Structure formats: C-alpha cells, structure tokens
Amino acid sequence: MDTAGRHAATPRGARVLLLDDDESVLRSVARLLRSAGHTVEPFSSPREFLRRAPAEEAGCAVIDLSMPE
C-alpha cells in the first residue's frame, strides 16, 4: 500500500512470481499476467518456490494460500 492507503500498482513489465498447485489456475493466471506485459516465473510446489524465489528479485508474488503442502 502507498502512503495514502491505496494499493500500489505493479509496474508494467514487472517480474511476477506465481505459486499455485492447480496447474489450470497456474496456466490461466500466468497467461493473464503475460498478456498485461509482465514476466512470470510459475511454481507449482511451495518447496521449489522457497528454494528458488528468495534468491531472485521480483516486483510481486501471487501465492495460493490454501495449498495442501
């Protein structure tokens, strides 16, 4: 959120980390983000995300909070 309490927009062309265990959701959201001009790094496993994501800079992360793992 910015100082006025509004959600800050992710800059066009941002690198977005995407984590979801549902492959169809992962593909759909990745397609939507790419069509908006973003670079998407998809992850279907929380372990893979935790292993790789912290070492890589990103503009934002979209994470499924109700994964079984």
GIPEDA-V97763 format. One record per residue. N is the residue number from 1. RES is the residue in three letters. SS is DSSP state (alpha for helix, beta for strand, coil for the rest). PSI is psi in whole degrees, -180 to 180 (* if undefined). OMEGA is omega in whole degrees, 0 to 359 (NA if undefined). Layout:
n/res/ss/psi/omega
N/RES/SS/PSI/OMEGA
N/RES/SS/PSI/OMEGA
//
This chain:
n/res/ss/psi/omega
1/MET/coil/146/178
2/ASP/coil/-179/186
3/THR/coil/-19/178
4/ALA/coil/3/179
5/GLY/coil/8/178
6/ARG/coil/155/175
7/HIS/coil/129/178
8/ALA/coil/140/179
9/ALA/coil/146/173
10/THR/coil/128/182
11/PRO/coil/143/177
12/ARG/coil/135/181
13/GLY/coil/12/180
14/ALA/coil/156/173
15/ARG/beta/121/184
16/VAL/beta/127/173
17/LEU/beta/130/185
18/LEU/beta/124/181
19/LEU/beta/119/175
20/ASP/coil/138/180
21/ASP/coil/-12/178
22/ASP/coil/109/185
23/GLU/alpha/-37/181
24/SER/alpha/-38/176
25/VAL/alpha/-44/179
26/LEU/alpha/-48/180
27/ARG/alpha/-44/183
28/SER/alpha/-47/181
29/VAL/alpha/-40/178
30/ALA/alpha/-44/179
31/ARG/alpha/-44/179
32/LEU/alpha/-47/180
33/LEU/alpha/-41/179
34/ARG/alpha/-38/179
35/SER/alpha/-21/176
36/ALA/coil/3/175
37/GLY/coil/11/181
38/HIS/coil/156/171
39/THR/beta/130/185
40/VAL/beta/132/173
41/GLU/beta/99/182
42/PRO/beta/144/177
43/PHE/beta/134/177
44/SER/coil/-2/182
45/SER/coil/130/177
46/PRO/alpha/-35/180
47/ARG/alpha/-43/178
48/GLU/alpha/-43/179
49/PHE/alpha/-49/181
50/LEU/alpha/-31/180
51/ARG/alpha/-41/187
52/ARG/alpha/-37/189
53/ALA/alpha/-44/183
54/PRO/alpha/-27/181
55/ALA/alpha/-9/184
56/GLU/coil/134/178
57/GLU/coil/146/178
58/ALA/coil/156/177
59/GLY/coil/-27/182
60/CYS/beta/161/176
61/ALA/beta/135/175
62/VAL/beta/119/190
63/ILE/beta/130/172
64/ASP/coil/118/183
65/LEU/coil/-7/182
66/SER/coil/54/178
67/MET/coil/147/183
68/PRO/coil/-28/182
69/GLU/coil/*/NA
//
